[in-house]
């Protein structure tokens, strides 16, 4: 076949195209959005793809970035509580809550948790009273790890270690008491591949000048210690980690975890307990260092999605801002749409909205 006036065999031309796209064979690739964007523009000329985020769950379009050529999907959903009182369709009829501990969640449930006892108010002595979290586990114990097996470039033992370190990231980002009090999550950040330049840029901006597009809450749970304080030292969790082989032999690890944080006002003698419910879906790659530039013991972030209830609606200062009873009066959604923050039966994006408003949570 003739290419630009020169005769080149078809097999040689195809090999040239493959190597031009992939780079020189044998050299590890740097996880740079910039380099991948250049390649994709040459092939498709689509411009930079957009990631999308959803607020409450109002969808807004924002900037996105590539991680190994994949668009990072950023989803943020926020629900506000209805005015205090019985929860329509859930708490009517009262009932006593079943507090028997649940077995670990090894797969996606097929429906929301039962509503028994959901009309009971939490107290400082029983901060999870009246919620499904009464039956959930404490901290890391509620994040189920699957049985490891050799996958991609990793042996069974290496996969087991990758799963444990992924859970370490979740603990350091969403359960560490210092981080919850507003400190920078240094331990968690240290687990992120330092060569993933776009994510590093996001992290830098998130902790110096947070905004809608660079919000630390997408990965980390943080409260202002001047506003609220934790009730006790327990955060209830429910979720699971799974894994499979990803591109270039990477071990792709996915986490889907819901966290329940009971808090009180930082000042005054008010005993009211408010709960903040945060669900995150996070996907990371444990990359083959012979194919991707990485550092030992670090992963590359592929995507992250966030769903918060009672953490503040359309606020982007890098902190969760729970509402208490007086704050919630009249805060219900005006379109009748409600969501159950404890329902883990569908993916987060199922709750996305187009209209920019907050939903009403059916329970806390």
N, C-alpha and C positions, 0 to 999 in steps of 0.2 A: 504494500500500500504506500501511496505517495503522501508525505507529510511536508508541506511547504516546499515542494520541489525535490525532496530527497526521499529515495526509496528506503523504507525501514520495515523489516518483517513485523507482522502483526504481534507475535509473541514478545518481541523486543520492545515494541511501542507500549504494550500493556504493562510490561515490567517497569518501564520508565515512568509511566503514570502512577503506578502503585508506590514506587519508591519516592517519587516527587511529593506525593501526599503524605506518606508515613515518615519521611526523613531517612537518613542513612540507616541501614539495617544494623542492629546490634547495639546502638547507642540508646541509653535511657532518655525518655522524653521529660521535659520540664512541664509541670502542670500549669502552664501559663495560658490564661484566657487570650492574651494578645496574639500569641502565635497561632492558636487554633482559629481565632477570628479571621486572621489573614487568609488561612487556607480555605475556610468556608466561604469567604467573600469571593475568592477566585473561582470557586466551584458554583456558587449559587447567587452571589450578589444580593442577599436578602437584607443586608444591614444587620445591626446588632439585635439579637432576639430580645424580646421583653419577658422578664419574669413578672409574675403578678402576685399581689398580696390582697387579702380580703380583710376589711375592717368591719367587724361587728354585725354580720359578715358583709360589709360593703366592699365591693371590688374596686380597686384602683389600679391603673397601669403604672408601672414604674420601671426603672432601669433593671437590667438583668446582666448576668455574666456567665461565661462558660467555665465549666470545670471538666477538663478532658473532653471538650467539645460538646458537653451536655449543658443545656440551659438549666440554671439553678432555679427551681420553682420555690418561691417564697410565698407562703400563705399565712396570713394572720387573721384570725377570727376572734371577735370579742363579743360576749353577751353581757347584758346588764340584768339585774334582778328585777322582778316585778315588785310592787309594793308589798310590805310584809303581810302575813296572814296565811291562810291555807293555800295550798298549791292546787290550782284547778286540775281536776282529772287525775291527781296523784295522791294528795293527802286526804281527800274527802273520805271520811269513815275512820280516820285515825288508824289504830293498830299498833302493835308492839313490834319493834324491829327485831329481826333475826340477826344476832351478833356472832353466829358461828363463822369462824374464819373460812374464807374461800380458798379453794385449791388454786394453784398457780395458773395464770392465763397462758396457755400454750398456743392458742389460735384465736382468731377474731371471734368474739361472741356473736350470736345470732339475734340479739335484741338488747334493749336497755335493762338495767338491774330492776328488781322489784321495788315497789314504792312503800313497803311496809314501814310504819313509824316515821314517815318523812315529815309529819306535822310537829315533831318534837324539836324544840330549839336546842342548839348547842350551848354548853356551859363551859366555864374555865376548867372544871373537873372532867367534863366529857365533851371535848371540842368536836368530836365527829358524830355526836349523837344525832339521830334522825336522818343520816345520810348513808348511802351505800358504802362510803369509806369506813364505816364502823366495822365492816367485814374484810377490809383490805389489810395488806401487810404494812409494816413500818419500813420506810426508807428503801434501801437497796434490795431488801428481801422481797419486795413486790415486783421486781423486774426480773421476769423469767428468762433464764438462759437455756438455749437448746443444747442437745448433745452434739458435741463437736465431731466433725469428720474431715478427712483430708479433702481440700477443695482448692482449685486453682493452683497457685504456686506454693501453697502452705500445706504442711503436714497436719495431722489431727491435733497434735500438741500445740502447734503454732496457731491453728484456728481457735483452739480453746483459750489461748492467751489473748488473741485478738478480741474475742467476745468479752473476756473479762475486762480488758482495757477500754472497750467501748462502754461497758457499764461504769467503769471508773470515771469516764468523761461525764456520763449522765449524773453520777453522784456529785462530782466536783462542780458541775454547772447548775444543778437544780436542787441539791440537798445540803450542800456545804453551808454551815451556819454563818460563816463570815461572808460568803457570797450573798446569802439571803439578806444579810444586813447591809448590803450595798457595796462591799469590797469587790475589787476586780478579780475575776476568776482565773488567776494565774495558772493553777494546776491544770484546769481544763484546757486553757489556751495552749499550754505546752504540749498537749497531745495532738494538736493540729499541725499538719505538714507545713513547715516554714517556707517551703518553695511554692506554696499555693498563694500566689501574690494577690489575687483579687480578694480572697477571703481574709488575708492578713490586712489588706487595706480597709475592708469592712470592719474588722475588729478594732483597728486603730481609731477609726472615725466613731464607732459605736460608743467608745468609752471617753471620747474627748468632746464630740459634738453630735450627740445622738439626734436622729430625725426620723421621719417616716421611712426612709430607705435604709437607714443604718441604725437599727434599733437592737440593742443588746438582748432584749427580751425574746428575740427570735431563737436564741440558743440558751439564754441564762435567765434564772429567776432572781429578781432583786427587789427589795423593798427599801423605802427610806426609813431608817431607824428612828428619825425624829417624828415620823407619822404613826408607825405601828410597831408592835413587838410581837414575837411569836407566843402562842399559847402552848406551853410545854416545849419539849424538844423533839417532838415526833411529827414527821410529814408522812401522810399515808399515800401509798402508790399502788398502781395496778398497770401492768403492761408486759410487753414481751420484746425479745430481740430475736431476729431471724437472720439467716445468711444464705448466700448462693454465690456462684462464680460470676464475676462481672467481666467487663472488657479487659483485654490484655492479661487475662488470668488473675485479676484482682479478686480478693475476697470482699464481696459487697455485703455490708452489715446494715440492717434496717432496725430501727428502734421505734416503738409506738408506746408511749407511756403517759399516763395521767397522774398528776400530782395534786394533792389537796393540802393547802396551807391554812391552818387556823390562826387568826391574828386578833389582837385587841388594839385599841388606841394606845399610843405611847404615853399619853398623859391623862391625868384624871383617874377617877375611881370607877369608871363605867365597866361593868362586867360583861358587856355584850361581846360575843364572839362572832366574827365574820369569817367566812371561808372563801378562799380564792382557789379556783380550780383551773389548772393549766394542763393542757395536753399538747405534747410535741411528737411529731413524726420526723425522725432524723435518719438520713442515709449517708453512710461513709464508705470509702474504699480503703482497704488495706492493700497497698499496691506492691507489685513485684519490683524491687529496686533495680532489677536489670532492664526494666522497661519504662519505669516512671521515676523521675528524680524525687526522692523522698529521704527521710531520715529514720533511723531505727526507732521503733516504738511510737511512730506517728501515723495518722491516717489523713486522707484527703476528704473533705466534705463534698458530698454530691448534691444534697438538697436538705432543706429544713422547712417544716410547716408548724404553725403555732395556732392554738385555739385557747383563748382565755375567757373565764367567766368571773365577773366581779373584780377585774384587775384595772378598770378604767377604760373608757370608751374614747377612741381616737385621740389618745394621749401618747406622745412620742418622746418622753424625756429619759427613757431608759429604766423606769421603775414601774412596778405594779402599784396601783392605787385603789385599794379596796374601799367599797362603800359600806357604811353602817346603816342602821335602820332609818335614821333621820335623813340620810343622804339618798335613800332609795325611794322615798315617797314620791310618787308620780313619775318614776323613771321607766315605767313599762313601755314596751314597744307600742307604737300607735297603729300598727297594721295587723295586730293579732297573731303575729308569727312568734312561736316559742320554740325553744330548743332545750334538750336535756343534756347538761354538761357531763353527766356520768354515762351517757350512751356511747359505747365504743364499738358499736356494731357496723359502722361505716367509716370510710376515710374522712379526714378533715375537710377535704374540698367539697364534700357533699353539702356543706353548710354555707357555701359562698353565696353572696348576694350581689346584686347590681346597683342597688339604690342608695348605698352610703349610710344606711341606718343600722342601729344596734338591735339585736334580737332580745327577747325576754327569756331569761332562764326559768325553767319550770321548778327548779329546786336548787338548793345550795348545799 
